[in-house]
Amino acid sequence: MKSLKYPADIPEDLLHLVPKRFDVIGDIAVVSIPAELKAHKISVAEYVASKRGNIRSVLNKVTKLEGDHRVAGFELLIGDSTLTTHSEFGFRYRMDLKDVFFNGRLSFERKRVASMVREGEDVLVPFCGVGPFAIPAATRGANVIALEKNPEACKWLAVNIRLNHVEDNISPVLADASCIGNLLKADFDRAIIPTPYGMDDFLGEVLPLVRRGGNLHFYTFKAREQIDDVIGNCSEMGLDVTGYRRCGNVAPGIGRWVFDMVKL
Ligand SMILES: C[S@@+](CC[C@H](N)C(=O)[O-])C[C@H]1O[C@@H](n2cnc3c(N)ncnc32)[C@H](O)[C@@H]1O
């Protein structure tokens, strides 16, 4: 399809509302179309699809991420499937977007963290979703325990483990992370914790499972002014923050931050 300059049939006074940004996961474009453009949403979807060569479906995000599984509500405006395969730095992730969380904007962060993983390490990845943190760690030669509560995400995790040939290096576990202390008795060398919003207390649950001198990568949603408090709290928990960085925006003034830490 030829790239369209504007969506067709949209009154000029509404053109400024046409989304300038959208995500592409596999061959699906995900866009949030404002309510004012409801009557023109197919035209907006065609415009979005025209911007990239490989778009087969266009999804309109109609609710925010909801519930424990962190899945948004979508309506399919173009195409006939929410199933796709996303490629990221040579890894492939198959998933059904109506059932699972996936954020392609974290690709660089996932690569950064995976690059620190050493062969033979025991790595824990709670909240692992369809595997984008766990699978790259496994390909570095680590032994990974990947834990996820959403049965659909866990199903796709199993598919992706095979797709990326890391069957020998990952054990997928379908479980609620709140039981982690009872479930696992291990001394992990590293924990990669892509914490869902509002579950920061979970850091305290994982900490006893990491050996002294082990590494943690803790993701949390914070305003910049809260960073000193996070560092202070982590230090009180016996963690040395060796680095931190913002790796995304989630709301005005609130970012997703990662803290790289060593357990003292
Ligand atoms: C923010 S998503 C991150 C997914 C994945 N790490 C990624 O980057 O694509 C959080 C994930 O944690 C899962 N989750 C939420 N609460 C959980 C819990 N109590 N125990 C285990 N998994 C949970 C959700 O189903 C979701 O897949």
PDBQT file of the ligand as one rigid body, heavy atoms in Angstrom, charges set to zero:
ROOT
HETATM    1  C1  LIG A 301       4.638  -5.885  32.745  1.00  0.00    +0.000 C 
HETATM    2  S1  LIG A 301       4.325  -7.528  32.120  1.00  0.00    +0.000 S 
HETATM    3  C2  LIG A 301       5.967  -8.022  31.673  1.00  0.00    +0.000 C 
HETATM    4  C3  LIG A 301       5.996  -9.198  30.747  1.00  0.00    +0.000 C 
HETATM    5  C4  LIG A 301       7.369  -9.500  30.132  1.00  0.00    +0.000 C 
HETATM    6  N1  LIG A 301       8.417  -9.521  31.109  1.00  0.00    +0.000 N 
HETATM    7  C5  LIG A 301       7.693  -8.566  29.010  1.00  0.00    +0.000 C 
HETATM    8  O1  LIG A 301       8.563  -7.696  29.156  1.00  0.00    +0.000 OA
HETATM    9  O2  LIG A 301       7.058  -8.670  27.954  1.00  0.00    +0.000 OA
HETATM   10  C6  LIG A 301       4.009  -8.337  33.605  1.00  0.00    +0.000 C 
HETATM   11  C7  LIG A 301       3.732  -9.826  33.480  1.00  0.00    +0.000 C 
HETATM   12  O3  LIG A 301       3.606 -10.348  34.810  1.00  0.00    +0.000 OA
HETATM   13  C8  LIG A 301       2.531 -11.251  34.860  1.00  0.00    +0.000 C 
HETATM   14  N2  LIG A 301       2.057 -11.237  36.253  1.00  0.00    +0.000 N 
HETATM   15  C9  LIG A 301       1.315 -10.281  36.862  1.00  0.00    +0.000 A 
HETATM   16  N3  LIG A 301       1.123 -10.594  38.156  1.00  0.00    +0.000 NA
HETATM   17  C10 LIG A 301       1.774 -11.766  38.379  1.00  0.00    +0.000 A 
HETATM   18  C11 LIG A 301       1.964 -12.591  39.523  1.00  0.00    +0.000 A 
HETATM   19  N4  LIG A 301       1.419 -12.284  40.692  1.00  0.00    +0.000 N 
HETATM   20  N5  LIG A 301       2.708 -13.698  39.379  1.00  0.00    +0.000 NA
HETATM   21  C12 LIG A 301       3.284 -14.038  38.190  1.00  0.00    +0.000 A 
HETATM   22  N6  LIG A 301       3.126 -13.294  37.063  1.00  0.00    +0.000 NA
HETATM   23  C13 LIG A 301       2.384 -12.183  37.153  1.00  0.00    +0.000 A 
HETATM   24  C14 LIG A 301       1.523 -10.737  33.853  1.00  0.00    +0.000 C 
HETATM   25  O4  LIG A 301       0.674 -11.783  33.402  1.00  0.00    +0.000 OA
HETATM   26  C15 LIG A 301       2.448 -10.194  32.750  1.00  0.00    +0.000 C 
HETATM   27  O5  LIG A 301       2.726 -11.172  31.782  1.00  0.00    +0.000 OA
ENDROOT
TORSDOF 0
